[in-house]
Amino acid sequence: MYSQALNNAPAEPAADDPRFQARIDAEDRIEPNDAMPEAYRRTLIRQISQHAHSEIVGMLPEGNWITRAPSLRRKAALLAKVQDEGGHGLYLYAAAETLGVSREELVDQLLSGRAKYSSIFNYPTLSWADIGTIGWLVDGAAIMNQIPLCRCSYGPYARAMIRVCKEESFHQRQGYEIMLTLCRGTEEQKAMAQDALNRWWWPCLMMFGPPDTLSPHSDTSMRWKIKRFTNDSLRQKFVDATVPQGLHLGLTFPDPALRLDETTGHWAFGEIDWDEFRRVLSGDGPCNRERLAARRKAHADGAWVREAAQAWAAKQAAGREAA
Amino acid sequence: MATTSIFPGESPDIQTRLALADDALILGHRTSEWTGHAPLLEEELALANIALDLIGQARALYQAAGELTGHSEDELAFLRDPAAFRNALIVELPNGDFAFTIARLFFVSVASDRRWRAGFDDPALSAVAEKAMKETAYHIRHAAEWLIRLGDGTGESHRRAQEAVDALWPYTGEITDNRAAWLQAVAPVLIRATLQQPKDSWMQSGGRDGRHTEHLGHLLAEMQILPRTFPGARW
C-alpha cells in the first residue's frame, strides 16, 4: 500500500526539535518522506481529514436541491459544484494518505462519529435561496480559511489547497449571482433570500472556530505554519468583506450590533452564541443525525458493490497468474 | 386559476426533438439523484459527470426543439405536464439499487449510441449528435465495465445484476427501432458479465405517446416545483 511505502522515513524528531522548527521558519515545505514530529503529523492528519469529511458531508445539504433546481442552467451548475466538493474530498483524503493513514481508516472515523466535520453542514437547506447563500457565505468563509493554507508548511496540503481555492472562489461568485438574481426578482424571491441570510449568517461566523482565547490548537499550529492567522482575525476579515456585499444586495444582517467602526475601518458585530456552536459540534444540531445517517447508509448500501469490484479484480489477477 | 402548463405542437419534427431531449433530461435527473449517496467516492464523481453530460444534451436538444415551438429550454422542461413528455418509460423508473442504475444506463446508452451514429436529416440534431456521441461512448464503457464487475463479482452482486437485467428487459423495446442491432451490442457484455440474456416477450410501451408509468408524475412534481409555484419568476 502507498501509505506503507512512505514509512521508511528517517527517525522522528521531537516536537520541539530546533532543526525542524528552523526548516519551518525558513518557509521550507515539509514533504511526505521528510522527518517530522509525531504531533505535527497527527495535527495535519486531523486537520486534513476533517477538511475532507467536511467536503463529503457538505455534498448533502446542497445535493438536497439538485432535483429541484429552478432552471436547467442552475441544475447543471449545482450538480457540477457538488461534484467539485466530492473531488476536493478525494483530493484531501489523498493528501492525508501521504501522512501514513488510509482513506478507509479516515472514513471509518467519520462514520463511527469519532471524527469531526464543519458544523455548518448540520444546518438544513430549506429553500433555493439557501443554495445561493451557501455559495456566497459558506464558500466565502471557506476561502478566507483556506487561502492561507495554500502556504501551509506541509507541501501536499498546500498544493491541494491551491486547486481547491480556485474552485471555491468560482462557487462563491456563482452563489452571489444566485442571490443577486433573487434580490432583483419578485418580492417572494427577495423574502426567500432574506430568510436564508437570517438563518445562515451566525452559523457562518461560527465556521472560523472558537474565539482565540479558547482555541485549543492555535498556538502550535501557528508555530508550525499549518495555520497563519487566528480564528478571530479571519472572522473579522470575512465580516469586513461580506457586509458590503450583503448591503449591495439590499439585504439586512440579523445583527442589531453590526456597525462600521469609523476609527478602525472594521465592521463591529454582536456576540456569537458559542453555546450553539458547541452544541452543534458535539452532535446536537438540526441535521447532525441525518447527515451521519445518510453517509452511513450510502456506505452500507455500497458495501456489496465494493466487494464485487474487489472479487472481480481478484479473479482477474488469479486468471493472469494461471495463464 | 390559469394553469402554467404549456402544450408544444404535435408535429413529428417537434416530437422527435422532444423525445430525445426528454430521454436525456429524465435519465440525467435520475442519475443526479445518486449525488451524495453513491457506493464509493470515485463513482460519486463519475455518476455526476454522466448526469451532467445528459443534462447538457437535454439543454441542447430543448434549444433545438425551441426553434420549432418558440419555447425556451426551461419552459419545455418545467412547464409541461407528464402527458406531454415523450421519453421512453425506462428512464423514468426509480433508480433501484446500483445494479439497476448501471444496467439501465448501459441499455439506454447503447440505444442512444446507435441513434447518434445513424445520423439525422435534421441539421440541428446532427450538431447535437456530434458532441453527444463521444459522451455516450464513455457512458457505455463505464456502465459495461461495472456490469461485468457486478455480474462476475460476488454471489450477491451477480444476483442483483441478473434481477436488474430481468426487471429492465420489458422496458427495452421502446428505446430502439433496430432491436437486432441493439441486441448485437448488448449480448457480448452480458456474456462477459456471466448474465443470462432474458427472452424477448411482451414489451412495455407508451412513453413516446405520453402514456407514462406512475413514477414520472412524482419526478416532475419535484423537478418543476419552483417554476410552477412562482410563475414568471426568473432564477
Interface residues (C-beta under 8 A of the other chain):
Chain A: I56 M59 L60 G63 I66 T67 R68 A69 P70 S71 L72 R73 R74 K75 A76 L79 A80 V82 Q83 G86 G87 G89 L90 Y93 W128 I178 T181 L182 G185 T186 E188 Q189 A294 K297 A298 D301 G302 A303 W304 V305 R306 E307 A308 A309 Q310 A311 W312 K315
Chain B: L25 H29 S32 E33 T35 G36 H37 A38 P39 L40 L41 E42 E43 E44 L45 A48 N49 A51 L52 I55 G56 A58 R59 Y62 E73 D74 A77 F78 D97 F98 I148 R149 L150 D152 G153 T154 E156 S157 R160 E222 M223 I225 L226 P227 F230 G232 A233 R234 W235
